[in-house]
Amino acid sequence: MGSKVVRARLDEPSARALGVLVREGRNESEAVRAALVEAGRRRERRSALAAEAQRLATDPGDTRERRAVMADMDAVAANWPE
């Protein structure tokens, strides 16, 4: 994919964040590209984790195992006074 020019109006928090990245030695274009890549990766990881949690929550085998572990933990738990 070739280069794409994107324009954005920065609000104060965005301008401060860009300043942080520029002070690390990047120019503005490098800073914006790095920030977009980092944000995209974080979102992809969150989405993957959410999908995995959903898959495990609906997996009958995992549910049985989770219940068995909880029952074992309840069996050895100390009785706390109310």
C-alpha positions in Angstrom: 0.0 0.0 0.0 1.3 3.4 -0.9 1.5 6.4 1.4 -1.7 8.0 2.5 -2.0 11.5 3.7 -4.3 12.1 6.7 -5.2 15.4 8.2 -6.4 15.8 11.8 -7.2 18.7 14.1 -5.6 18.0 17.4 -7.3 18.9 20.7 -5.2 19.7 23.7 -4.8 16.1 25.0 -3.9 14.9 21.5 -1.4 17.7 21.1 0.2 16.9 24.4 0.5 13.2 23.5 2.0 14.1 20.2 4.5 16.3 22.0 5.5 13.3 24.2 6.2 11.2 21.1 8.1 13.9 19.3 10.3 14.5 22.4 11.3 10.8 22.1 13.1 11.8 18.9 10.4 11.1 16.3 9.1 13.7 13.8 5.4 14.3 13.7 4.7 11.8 10.9 6.7 9.0 12.6 5.0 9.8 15.9 1.5 9.6 14.4 2.3 6.4 12.6 3.7 4.8 15.7 0.7 5.8 17.8 -1.7 4.4 15.2 0.1 1.1 15.1 0.3 0.8 18.9 -3.4 1.7 19.3 -4.4 -0.8 16.6 -2.4 -3.6 18.2 -3.9 -2.9 21.6 -7.4 -3.0 20.1 -6.7 -6.2 18.3 -5.4 -7.8 21.5 -8.5 -6.7 23.5 -10.7 -8.0 20.8 -8.9 -11.4 20.8 -9.0 -11.6 24.6 -12.8 -10.8 24.6 -13.4 -13.5 21.9 -11.4 -16.0 23.9 -13.3 -15.2 27.1 -16.6 -15.6 25.3 -15.5 -18.9 23.7 -14.4 -20.2 27.1 -17.6 -19.0 28.8 -19.7 -21.0 26.4 -17.4 -24.1 26.3 -19.2 -27.0 28.2 -15.9 -28.7 29.0 -14.3 -25.5 30.4 -17.5 -24.8 32.4 -17.3 -28.3 34.0 -13.7 -27.8 34.8 -14.3 -24.4 36.3 -17.1 -25.7 38.5 -15.0 -28.6 39.7 -12.1 -26.2 40.6 -14.5 -23.9 42.4 -16.0 -26.8 44.3 -12.5 -28.0 45.4 -11.7 -24.5 46.5 -14.9 -24.2 48.5 -14.2 -27.5 50.2 -10.8 -26.3 51.5 -11.8 -22.7 52.2 -11.7 -21.6 55.8 -15.0 -20.7 57.4 -14.9 -16.9 58.0 -17.0 -15.4 60.8 -19.8 -13.2 59.7 
